[in-house]
Amino acid sequence: MAKRNLNKVKSPTEFRRSRVRREYTTAVRQESALQAIGDLQHGCDIFGFTKGQFSMIDVLEHCLKQTGPAHLFIATWSAAAADIQAAHKFLQNGRILSIRLLVDYSFQSRKPEFCRELVNTFGVDAIRVTVTHAKYCMIRNDDWDLVIRTSMNLNYNPRFENYEISDSREMAEFHEVIISEIWDSQEAGEAFEARPHDNFKDFKKTFERQASIYSNDITDGRDIF
């Protein structure tokens, strides 16, 4: 049986690129994702703040309108039912060609009803589990390689949030290598069947082999809200 989580991942975990021209936006009034982000350009690099008036789903919808049908990847620490169903509508109406989701192992115990919603909506093969607090998305097709890094989870959260949108094949491939290795190293549904302690223990092994800065009393993600 394949090992769970990231204890076998050997992909590079740092990406560097030459200087690019970056746009900055601040949406702290009533701007929508459309108004804040504007039209996407190939090779774009956009960084912005929002006061919470639009969510990650709004960002994805805005980007997908411009890219056309694409493959979608979402890494999130948490998710809400409304946003899960909104993502499912992208799949139903052909706005996305496929979807994969990476979630934190504590999601199942923190929000069991939303976790069931996620699994029932997309199926276990579309989901992998690890110890993660990273929030990012990828939208890819023949014309676009959007990588979206953000503080936003897949839920509505009216707080100060940031997002960064880059159209970069190199950056997308960097993420794709890691994502593919996670998918290949974990059987579908395996981590949902494991005890939370086992998922947590397997993840800690990664840091032990990489001279971790974390001590043995690293905080359990189920205690963070």
Beta strands, then each sheet from edge to edge (+ up, - down):
strand 1: 23-27
strand 2: 45-50
strand 3: 70-76
strand 4: 96-104
strand 5: 127-130
strand 6: 136-140
strand 7: 145-150
strand 8: 161-167
sheet 1: 1+ 2+ 8- 7+ 6- 3+ 4+ 5+
end
